[in-house]
Amino acid sequence: MESLTLSTCLSPHYPSFNLRHTSFPTPSRKTPLLSLKSSLTSSHQQHPTSKTLKISENDEKLSLLLASSPQTPATAMRGAEADAMGLLFRERIVFLGNSIDDFIADAIISQLLLLDAMDSTKDIRLFINSPGGSLSATMAIFDVVQLVRADVSTVALGISASTASIILGGGTKGKRYAMPNTRVMIHQPLGGASGQAIDVEIQAREIMHNKDNVTKIISNCTGRSYEQVQKDIDRDRYMSPIEAVEYGLIDGVIDRDSIIPLMPVPERKSLMMKYISWCNR
């Protein structure tokens, strides 16, 4: 009687599977019908570090002994990231720390909607450290920030550039902040056109529509005129947190005393101005 034995070779990263035929004597009536008896001697001769499928003849239960994939630093980091994001979520903190694409937008939107559904009376803190990205994905996040009933307090750190600055300015007015060393940058949407003349014309109209839409949004967020914003975003405009406050894109700067205890935004408001007053001396 021939039986199949499945063995795995314990490689550092990827298990390799090998099938081989092993001859066994015809089992007696007392032997279970489903029985795979491993030949340890032959297995170890071919694969010194292999493990095989075994059946315990005592309890007739199948036990699969396969080598588990080793945990690499990358997988360990992803697990730690998930744990950290879960803890932040419990504190109603959402972190945008990547270039903005559809996948990132879906993750941010789902968190905002869920936190709003759980309790719309408590603020949601949205921390932003992003160079920007897809305009359509950014508009999706921006619209949800406007949609949710809970106040969304936006906090910029590192850099909030390009489309990320739109989300920063789209937070609840009076609750938009930046860390002392943040850089904020606004500019007009980027785009290009190629193909037949009619295709170039269609794409050019869409680019101009996007520019008009972004100009209106920044104008509404900052209180500046449409013409002024249109002129300001014609080229990249970088701002310090103080300049962003003066421009109207944010409402204050978070200093060390106010961010460590994570006090509620209304109580933190007076502390923001301490840092601004100190910088203006």
C-alpha positions as CSV (number, residue, x, y, z in Angstrom):
1,M,0.0,0.0,0.0
2,E,1.3,3.4,-0.9
3,S,0.6,6.5,1.1
4,L,1.4,10.2,0.6
5,T,3.5,12.0,3.2
6,L,3.6,15.8,3.2
7,S,6.8,17.4,4.6
8,T,7.9,21.0,4.8
9,C,11.5,22.1,4.6
10,L,12.2,24.8,7.2
11,S,13.8,27.5,5.1
12,P,14.5,30.9,6.6
13,H,11.6,32.7,5.0
14,Y,9.4,30.5,2.7
15,P,8.4,26.9,3.4
16,S,8.9,24.5,0.5
17,F,6.5,21.6,0.2
18,N,7.5,18.2,-1.1
19,L,5.3,15.1,-1.8
20,R,6.8,11.7,-1.8
21,H,5.5,8.1,-1.9
22,T,6.2,5.8,1.1
23,S,5.4,2.1,1.2
24,F,3.6,0.7,4.2
25,P,2.3,-2.7,5.0
26,T,-1.4,-3.3,4.6
27,P,-3.0,-2.1,7.9
28,S,-4.9,-4.5,10.1
29,R,-8.6,-4.1,11.0
30,K,-7.7,-2.3,14.2
31,T,-5.7,0.3,12.4
32,P,-7.8,3.5,11.6
33,L,-8.7,3.9,7.9
34,L,-7.3,7.5,7.9
35,S,-3.8,6.9,8.9
36,L,-0.6,8.6,7.9
37,K,2.5,7.2,9.6
38,S,5.6,9.3,9.2
39,S,8.9,7.7,8.3
40,L,11.2,9.8,10.5
41,T,14.3,8.0,9.4
42,S,13.8,8.5,5.7
43,S,12.5,12.0,6.2
44,H,15.5,13.1,8.2
45,Q,17.8,11.6,5.6
46,Q,16.3,13.7,2.8
47,H,15.5,16.8,4.8
48,P,17.3,17.0,8.1
49,T,15.2,19.9,9.3
50,S,11.8,18.8,8.0
51,K,8.6,18.1,9.9
52,T,5.9,15.8,8.7
53,L,2.2,15.0,9.0
54,K,1.6,12.6,11.9
55,I,-1.3,10.7,13.2
56,S,-1.4,9.7,16.8
57,E,-2.4,6.0,16.9
58,N,-3.6,6.4,20.5
59,D,-6.4,8.9,20.0
60,E,-6.6,8.6,16.1
61,K,-6.4,12.5,15.7
62,L,-4.6,14.2,12.9
63,S,-1.9,16.6,14.0
64,L,-0.4,18.9,11.5
65,L,3.1,20.0,12.4
66,L,4.1,22.7,10.0
67,A,6.8,25.2,10.5
68,S,5.4,28.7,11.1
69,S,6.8,31.6,9.1
70,P,9.4,33.5,11.0
71,Q,8.4,37.0,12.2
72,T,10.4,39.5,10.4
73,P,11.0,43.1,11.6
74,A,8.6,44.3,9.0
75,T,5.7,42.1,10.2
76,A,6.5,43.0,13.8
77,M,6.4,46.7,12.9
78,R,3.0,46.3,11.2
79,G,1.7,44.6,14.3
80,A,3.0,47.4,16.6
81,E,1.5,50.0,14.2
82,A,-1.9,48.3,14.4
83,D,-1.8,48.3,18.2
84,A,-0.7,51.9,18.4
85,M,-3.5,53.0,16.0
86,G,-6.0,51.0,18.0
87,L,-5.0,52.8,21.2
88,L,-5.1,56.2,19.5
89,F,-8.6,55.4,18.1
90,R,-9.8,54.7,21.6
91,E,-8.7,58.2,22.6
92,R,-10.6,59.6,19.5
93,I,-7.3,60.4,17.7
94,V,-6.9,59.8,14.0
95,F,-3.4,59.9,12.4
96,L,-2.8,60.8,8.8
97,G,0.9,60.1,8.3
98,N,1.3,59.1,4.6
99,S,0.8,60.5,1.2
100,I,-2.9,60.7,0.5
101,D,-4.3,58.0,-1.9
102,D,-7.6,56.2,-2.1
103,F,-6.5,53.5,0.4
104,I,-5.4,56.0,3.0
105,A,-8.6,58.1,2.4
106,D,-10.8,55.1,3.0
107,A,-9.0,54.3,6.2
108,I,-9.3,57.9,7.5
109,I,-12.9,58.3,6.4
110,S,-14.0,55.0,8.1
111,Q,-12.4,56.1,11.4
112,L,-14.1,59.5,11.2
113,L,-17.5,58.1,10.5
114,L,-17.2,55.5,13.2
115,L,-16.0,57.9,15.9
116,D,-18.9,60.3,15.0
117,A,-21.4,57.5,15.2
118,M,-20.0,56.4,18.6
119,D,-20.3,59.9,20.1
120,S,-20.9,63.0,18.1
121,T,-20.6,65.3,21.2
122,K,-16.9,64.7,21.7
123,D,-14.1,66.2,19.5
124,I,-12.1,64.1,17.1
125,R,-8.4,65.0,16.9
126,L,-7.0,64.6,13.4
127,F,-3.1,64.7,13.4
128,I,-1.6,65.4,10.0
129,N,1.9,64.7,8.8
130,S,1.6,64.4,5.0
131,P,3.1,65.8,1.8
132,G,-0.3,65.7,0.1
133,G,-1.3,63.4,-2.7
134,S,-4.4,62.6,-4.7
135,L,-6.8,65.5,-5.0
136,S,-9.9,63.3,-5.3
137,A,-8.9,61.3,-2.2
138,T,-8.2,64.5,-0.4
139,M,-11.6,65.9,-1.3
140,A,-13.3,62.8,0.0
141,I,-11.6,63.2,3.4
142,F,-12.4,67.0,3.4
143,D,-16.1,66.4,2.7
144,V,-16.4,63.8,5.5
145,V,-14.6,66.2,7.9
146,Q,-17.4,68.8,7.0
147,L,-20.1,66.1,7.2
148,V,-19.5,64.6,10.6
149,R,-21.5,66.2,13.5
150,A,-18.5,66.0,15.9
151,D,-16.0,68.9,15.8
152,V,-12.8,67.8,14.1
153,S,-9.7,69.4,15.6
154,T,-6.9,69.3,13.1
155,V,-3.2,69.3,14.3
156,A,-0.3,69.6,11.8
157,L,3.1,68.3,12.6
158,G,6.2,67.7,10.4
159,I,4.7,68.9,7.2
160,S,1.2,69.6,5.9
161,A,1.7,70.4,2.2
162,S,-0.3,70.5,-1.0
163,T,-3.6,68.8,-0.6
164,A,-2.9,68.0,3.1
165,S,-3.1,71.7,3.9
166,I,-6.7,71.6,2.6
167,I,-7.6,69.0,5.2
168,L,-5.8,71.0,7.9
169,G,-7.7,74.2,7.0
170,G,-11.0,72.2,6.8
171,G,-11.1,71.4,10.5
172,T,-13.5,73.1,12.8
173,K,-12.7,76.8,13.0
174,G,-11.1,77.7,16.3
175,K,-9.7,74.2,16.6
176,R,-7.1,74.1,13.9
177,Y,-3.5,73.9,15.2
178,A,0.1,73.2,14.3
179,M,3.2,72.1,16.2
180,P,6.0,74.8,16.5
181,N,8.3,73.3,13.9
182,T,5.6,72.4,11.3
183,R,5.9,73.6,7.7
184,V,2.7,74.3,5.8
185,M,2.5,74.7,2.0
186,I,-0.3,75.6,-0.3
187,H,-0.2,75.6,-4.1
188,Q,-2.5,75.1,-7.1
189,P,-3.4,71.5,-8.2
190,L,-0.8,69.8,-10.4
191,G,-1.8,68.1,-13.6
192,G,-0.8,67.5,-17.2
193,A,-2.5,66.7,-20.5
194,S,-1.5,64.5,-23.5
195,G,-3.2,62.8,-26.4
196,Q,-5.4,64.2,-29.1
197,A,-6.3,67.9,-29.2
198,I,-9.8,67.3,-27.9
199,D,-8.5,65.1,-25.1
200,V,-6.0,67.8,-24.1
201,E,-8.8,70.4,-24.1
202,I,-11.0,68.1,-21.8
203,Q,-8.2,67.6,-19.4
204,A,-7.3,71.2,-19.3
205,R,-10.8,72.2,-18.4
206,E,-10.8,69.6,-15.6
207,I,-7.5,71.1,-14.3
208,M,-8.9,74.6,-14.3
209,H,-12.1,73.3,-12.5
210,N,-9.9,71.7,-9.8
211,K,-7.9,74.9,-9.4
212,D,-11.1,77.0,-9.1
213,N,-12.5,74.5,-6.5
214,V,-9.3,74.5,-4.4
215,T,-9.2,78.3,-4.5
216,K,-12.8,78.6,-3.2
217,I,-12.1,76.1,-0.4
218,I,-8.9,77.9,0.8
219,S,-10.7,81.2,0.5
220,N,-13.5,79.9,2.7
221,C,-11.1,78.3,5.2
222,T,-8.9,81.4,5.6
223,G,-11.4,84.3,5.1
224,R,-9.2,85.7,2.3
225,S,-10.6,86.9,-1.0
226,Y,-10.8,84.6,-4.0
227,E,-8.4,86.8,-6.0
228,Q,-5.9,86.9,-3.2
229,V,-5.8,83.1,-2.8
230,Q,-5.6,82.6,-6.5
231,K,-2.5,84.7,-6.6
232,D,-1.0,83.1,-3.5
233,I,-1.3,79.5,-4.8
234,D,0.1,80.3,-8.3
235,R,3.4,79.0,-6.9
236,D,4.4,76.9,-3.9
237,R,3.9,79.0,-0.8
238,Y,5.6,77.7,2.4
239,M,4.5,79.0,5.8
240,S,5.7,78.6,9.3
241,P,3.0,78.0,12.0
242,I,2.9,81.7,12.9
243,E,2.5,82.7,9.2
244,A,-0.2,80.0,8.8
245,V,-2.1,81.6,11.8
246,E,-1.7,85.1,10.2
247,Y,-2.9,83.7,6.9
248,G,-6.0,82.2,8.5
249,L,-5.3,78.6,7.7
250,I,-4.9,77.5,11.3
251,D,-6.0,79.1,14.6
252,G,-3.0,78.5,16.9
253,V,0.2,76.8,17.7
254,I,0.5,74.0,20.3
255,D,3.3,74.5,22.8
256,R,4.8,71.9,25.0
257,D,2.7,72.6,28.1
258,S,-0.6,72.1,26.2
259,I,0.1,69.0,24.1
260,I,1.5,66.7,26.7
261,P,-1.6,66.5,28.9
262,L,-3.8,66.5,25.8
263,M,-6.3,68.8,27.5
264,P,-9.6,69.6,25.8
265,V,-9.4,72.2,23.0
266,P,-11.3,75.0,24.7
267,E,-9.0,74.8,27.7
268,R,-6.0,74.7,25.5
269,K,-6.9,77.8,23.5
270,S,-5.3,80.3,25.8
271,L,-2.1,78.3,26.0
272,M,-1.7,78.5,22.2
273,M,-1.5,82.2,22.3
274,K,1.4,82.1,24.8
275,Y,3.7,80.5,22.2
276,I,2.6,83.0,19.5
277,S,3.1,86.0,21.8
278,W,6.6,84.7,22.7
279,C,7.5,84.3,19.0
280,N,6.4,87.9,18.2
281,R,8.6,89.5,20.9
